[in-house]
């Protein structure tokens, strides 16, 4: 792997992040580094992810796997970003109790990924978000419907869903937790990595986490270079070598 030593990385907003001559080839990122503050990789990994977007992570994953990693239809219910290891659940929309089961069994720093099926009804709202936030869960990605939007928009707890509506089922607790989920052509496993922001949600298989993080770093370096060239007055089509 080629040595990369940029002194700064730039977000698309042009906010500078100082990474002090990082040599990315020295790092062997593991998804476990996310929650291990004693890991030598933790601080750099956090800097990369905190300054990245779902667009950049998706571009990086595409360069590694040829796939986008995007879960179609998911959108943010508030302005919060989320990333972390996935804890899965599957439940009927009649049963919001399974969401509580998932919350009770997930570890601090994990992201709940809840797949629902059935007639439109919510399995997540203000009370669940408040409880999950107090427990230290990083956020909830809901392949289904949320509710209590009047509260969710102001909560400091990330929620992503297909949409929102007011009705809900009952606290039955008859669903499954910590299982593989199948959404169209995507298989989402417990321990996989998820990243969500205002652009949408991207899921990365845990076995491709290291390669994707290195590729995300490289995407940011490339975009930093492009921004600098644009500020010199060059055209974007010229920089990327677009054939006319």
C-alpha atoms as one frame of an Amber mdcrd trajectory, in Angstrom:
protein
   0.000   0.000   0.000   1.346   3.401  -0.973   2.372   5.765   1.803  -0.091
   8.609   2.313   1.012  11.574   4.423  -1.418  14.496   4.131  -1.177  17.129
   6.849  -4.857  17.896   6.647  -8.078  16.319   5.522 -10.976  18.469   4.378
 -14.640  17.822   4.803 -16.922  18.838   1.967 -17.785  21.821   4.137 -14.060
  22.750   3.934 -13.572  22.485   7.702  -9.938  21.487   8.322  -9.049  18.413
  10.404  -5.373  18.244  11.382  -4.070  14.674  11.206  -0.347  15.445  11.540
   1.310  13.578   8.668  -0.717  10.376   8.921   0.790   7.279   7.317  -2.367
   5.223   6.782  -0.376   2.097   5.866   0.674   1.751   9.518  -2.892   1.243
  10.697  -4.801  -2.033  10.747  -8.308  -0.874  11.571 -10.677  -3.241  13.352
 -14.351  -2.564  13.981 -13.601  -3.202  17.664 -11.409  -0.076  17.662 -14.579
   2.024  17.562 -15.350   1.431  21.237 -11.857   0.706  22.538 -10.375   4.029
  23.598  -7.130   2.268  24.573  -6.589   1.071  21.005  -3.858   2.926  19.096
  -6.273   3.130  16.152  -9.223   4.589  18.052  -8.391   8.298  17.845  -7.550
   8.283  14.123 -10.570   6.162  13.271 -12.823   8.595  15.136 -11.252  11.568
  13.304 -11.838   9.930   9.943 -15.446   8.965  10.663 -16.414  12.166  12.473
 -15.328  14.184   9.446 -16.745  11.815   6.796 -20.114  11.614   5.100 -22.217
   8.665   3.990 -21.343   9.713   0.436 -17.621   9.273   1.101 -18.087   5.973
   2.932 -20.255   4.664   0.090 -17.702   5.760  -2.519 -14.988   4.037  -0.498
 -16.949   0.812  -0.152 -17.711   0.867  -3.876 -13.986   1.070  -4.639 -13.419
  -1.981  -2.426 -16.388  -4.160  -3.342 -18.127  -2.741  -6.399 -21.261  -2.200
  -4.291 -22.641   0.982  -2.767 -23.607  -0.395   0.650 -26.646   1.912   0.608
 -29.887   0.577   2.120 -32.518   2.046  -0.166 -35.318   4.103   1.324 -33.797
   4.890   4.712 -33.664   8.558   5.656 -32.865  10.577   8.778 -35.609  11.526
  11.214 -33.422  14.259  12.741 -30.061  15.947  12.147 -27.864  13.435  13.991
 -25.102  11.316  12.455 -24.575   7.723  13.621 -21.970   5.030  13.098 -21.020
   1.839  14.887 -21.475  -1.919  15.138 -24.919  -3.263  14.359 -27.229  -5.108
  16.755 -30.128  -6.566  14.766 -33.805  -7.236  15.396 -36.713  -8.455  13.275
 -40.348  -7.923  14.205 -43.886  -7.486  12.933 -45.103  -3.920  12.907 -47.767
  -5.061  15.389 -45.020  -5.695  17.954 -42.902  -2.792  19.221 -41.876  -4.851
  22.247 -39.141  -6.545  20.213 -37.498  -3.150  19.811 -37.228  -2.998  23.606
 -35.733  -6.503  23.672 -33.072  -5.369  21.215 -32.384  -2.259  23.269 -32.028
  -4.278  26.473 -29.538  -6.701  24.892 -27.424  -4.293  22.832 -24.092  -3.028
  24.162 -23.107   0.581  24.712 -21.975   2.158  21.434 -23.867  -0.292  19.215
 -26.478   0.777  16.657 -29.865  -0.933  16.633 -30.917  -2.083  13.165 -34.572
  -3.133  13.316 -36.287  -4.780  10.332 -40.086  -4.720  10.362 -42.771  -6.347
   8.227 -46.554  -6.024   8.057 -49.039  -3.192   7.688 -47.579   0.284   8.323
 -47.222   0.896  12.063 -44.449   2.351  14.180 -42.174   0.323  16.463 -40.015
   3.254  17.618 -40.593   6.713  19.057 -39.764   9.217  21.776 -39.779   6.899
  24.802 -37.631   4.242  23.101 -35.174   6.870  21.867 -34.876   8.435  25.304
 -34.296   5.062  26.961 -31.755   3.952  24.334 -29.872   7.224  24.637 -29.658
   6.891  28.404 -28.252   3.381  27.995 -25.519   4.620  25.643 -26.788   3.016
  22.455 -25.430   5.011  19.508 -28.634   5.207  17.468 -31.463   3.338  15.754
 -31.851   2.430  12.093 -35.404   1.307  11.473 -36.389  -0.476   8.283 -39.948
   0.553   8.994 -41.733   3.502  10.554 -40.973   5.846  13.433 -43.313   8.204
  15.277 -43.286  11.120  17.766 -41.554  13.325  15.229 -42.370  16.409  17.292
 -39.957  15.010  19.893 -37.467  13.106  17.706 -36.425  16.178  15.741 -35.094
  17.792  18.929 -33.580  14.711  20.578 -29.816  14.197  20.581 -30.343  10.600
  19.486 -29.996   9.493  15.848 -33.016   7.786  14.277 -33.292   6.645  10.660
 -36.428   5.110   9.147 -38.360   4.592   5.931 -40.907   7.159   7.081 -43.055
   8.182  10.027 -46.685   7.829  11.108 -48.613   8.077  14.410 -49.974   4.560
  15.051 -48.263   1.688  16.861 -48.974  -1.917  17.851 -48.367  -3.557  21.216
 -45.409  -4.535  23.404 -45.545  -8.250  22.592 -41.851  -9.137  22.349 -42.452
 -11.983  19.890 -39.803 -11.060  17.314 -36.147 -12.114  16.943 -32.936 -10.361
  17.936 -29.268 -10.724  17.030 -29.995 -12.505  13.741 -29.048 -11.996  10.086
 -31.412  -9.702   8.183 -32.154  -9.883   4.466 -33.264  -6.699   2.711 -33.564
  -7.126  -1.040 -30.054  -8.229  -2.093 -28.391  -7.116   1.145 -27.559  -9.402
   4.060 -27.024  -7.452   7.294 -25.320  -9.349  10.098 -24.834  -8.571  13.779
 -21.467  -6.848  14.160 -21.467  -5.286  10.691 -20.729  -1.565  10.426 -23.370
   1.074   9.721 -22.941   4.761   8.911 -25.861   7.154   8.607 -26.223  10.902
   8.107 -28.367  13.358   6.151 -27.465  11.548   2.922 -28.782   8.134   3.977
 -27.526   4.864   5.450 -24.586   2.687   4.374 -23.851  -0.810   5.735 -20.360
  -2.345   5.496 -19.724  -6.056   6.204 -17.394  -6.368   9.193 -14.877  -8.376
   7.152 -14.419  -5.394   4.806 -14.247  -2.763   7.540 -10.458  -2.219   7.425
 -10.284  -1.911   3.649 -13.246   0.453   3.598 -11.788   2.719   6.280  -8.491
   2.983   4.386 -10.432   3.692   1.204 -12.496   6.343   3.030  -9.261   8.045
   4.095  -8.069   7.956   0.488 -11.360   9.438  -0.758 -10.941  12.318   1.675
  -7.335  12.907   0.559  -8.401  12.935  -3.082 -11.259  15.345  -2.397  -8.879
  17.574  -0.444  -6.613  17.770  -3.482  -9.549  18.523  -5.792 -10.807  21.335
  -3.544  -7.350  22.927  -3.516  -7.175  22.789  -7.306 -10.671  24.254  -7.653
  -9.626  27.178  -5.477  -6.776  27.789  -7.909  -9.364  28.312 -10.631  -9.202
  24.960 -12.406 -12.389  23.342 -13.746 -13.656  20.152 -12.104 -13.962  18.482
 -15.505 -10.287  19.249 -16.128  -9.158  17.942 -12.732 -10.938  14.605 -13.075
  -9.870  14.180 -16.705 -13.346  14.204 -18.238 -13.204  13.500 -21.948 -15.293
  15.942 -23.952
